Amino acid sequence: MLEPLGVELTAVEDGAQALAAFRRGGFDLVLMDMQMPVMDGLTATVEIRAYERRTGAEATPILMLTANAMSEHVEASRRAGADGHLTKPLSVAGLTRAVAEALERTTDQVTA
């Protein structure tokens, strides 16, 4: 959905690969699936936040993607460190808006 917008994408198959890719660097935003094999998205998000704290890195926006829309799922995403919780199915407009808002918040924090 984001390729037509000129976004450079990195796709991985599980949370462990997501964490490894994040550690290599170069990401402006992470779209994290909540339910993945090997390491779920909540655990991967917790690990990314811990890595950022250990290395002194700025927090990268993380948007959790999931079919789980109940309030406890939204709260679990927030507790893990996600900046947003998007439920599937996603529309192009909704995803684009969420990404733009997350990046705008990051820009606002950097310039403040």
Residue, then its C-alpha position, 0 to 999 in steps of 0.5 A: m500500500l505504501e510503495p506507490l508513495g515512494v516509501e522505501l520498504t523493508a519487510v521481514e517475516d517475524g519479530a526476531q527479524a524485525l528486531a535485527a533489521f531495526r538494530r542495523g538502523g536507517f528506519d524513520l518508522v516501524l509498522m509492526d504486526m502484533q502477531m508474528p512467529v518466533m517473536d510477536g510484535l509486542t515483544a519486538t516493540v519492547e525490545i526495540r524500545a529497550y535497544e533505543r534506551r541502551t544506545g541513546a537513540e531517538a525513539t522511532p515511531i512504531l505503529m502496531l498493525t493487528a486484527n485485534a481491536m479490543s481495548e485490551h489489545v490497544e492497551a497492550s500495544r501502548r504498554a509495549g511502546a507502540d505509538g499507535h494501534l491500527t486495526k486490519p483491514l487497513s485502507v490506503a487512506g487510513l494507513t497513509r494518514a497514520v504514517a503521516e501523523a506519526l512522522e509529524r509527531t516525531t518532527d515536532q518533538v525534534t524541533a521542540 
